[in-house]
Amino acid sequence: MFLFDARNVLKLPIGYRTFIRAIGGGYRTVYLRDYVRPLAGQRVLDIGCGPGDVVAYLPAVDYVGIDMDERYIRAARSRFGGRGEFRCQSVAGLVVDEPGSYDLVMANGLLHHLNDQQATQLLSMAYRALKPGGRLVTFDGCYVPGQSRLARWLLYLDRGRYVRDSQGYVALAGAAFDHVRSHVRHDLLRIPYTHHIMVCTRLRTVGRGRVHPEVTTAKV
């Protein structure tokens, strides 16, 4: 009952924000600075944007946020409506309205909520959305050998039912993208937790090339 109630609390924008503030520390700053690296003037698509809190950490970009939860979208529009566009839409029905027009796509904490078919659809859509040279950056919980029992338990409790190991995430991304760089971090939250970050680049105008994953594991 406790776990059920806790997960329901996270569905509320205020509950989600309170939880992230409690466990998050400065993880967004590190994530954006070291991996996303947004630049002013870029066009950014954020799939699974939640209440849009990442907008507070972005420079002046042309931002489009998408989430299927109406409560999250209302909260995002209320707080950040002047800095971006927020659409209530599911990943399953997501269609790129302007292919090849985005410099950056983010899917923060989303892939581990999707089964392989849904994730493949999302990754292919992100590829089509990007300009040549554009990047998709993802951020998810991850199973790795030797991680602490507490970290594995917290991953088990996650609302997402498709937490994968590093190879699982990279295999999915490699089917869609020309180049995938993979990073495993154990040090981004105040609690023991393992994150998998991918930076996926569309190198070509047409077609897909082979994936050349580069795995970097941060020291704890």
Number of C-alpha atoms within 10 A of each C-alpha: 5 7 11 10 9 12 15 13 15 16 15 17 21 14 15 18 15 14 13 14 11 12 14 15 14 12 15 16 14 13 16 15 13 10 15 22 13 19 14 10 12 16 20 24 24 22 25 23 27 29 28 26 16 16 19 10 12 19 14 15 16 16 20 19 26 24 22 18 19 14 16 24 25 19 19 24 19 12 15 18 14 8 17 17 16 24 18 17 18 14 19 12 7 13 15 13 8 10 14 17 18 25 21 25 26 21 21 18 19 21 26 21 16 18 14 15 9 13 21 19 18 23 21 15 17 29 28 22 25 27 20 18 14 21 27 27 24 25 21 22 29 26 21 17 6 7 14 12 11 12 19 19 12 14 21 15 13 16 17 17 14 19 21 18 16 21 15 13 22 24 14 18 28 21 16 26 28 20 21 24 19 21 18 23 18 19 15 20 18 12 15 18 22 22 23 23 26 27 22 28 24 26 19 14 12 9 10 16 15 12 19 14 20 13 16 12 11 10 8 8
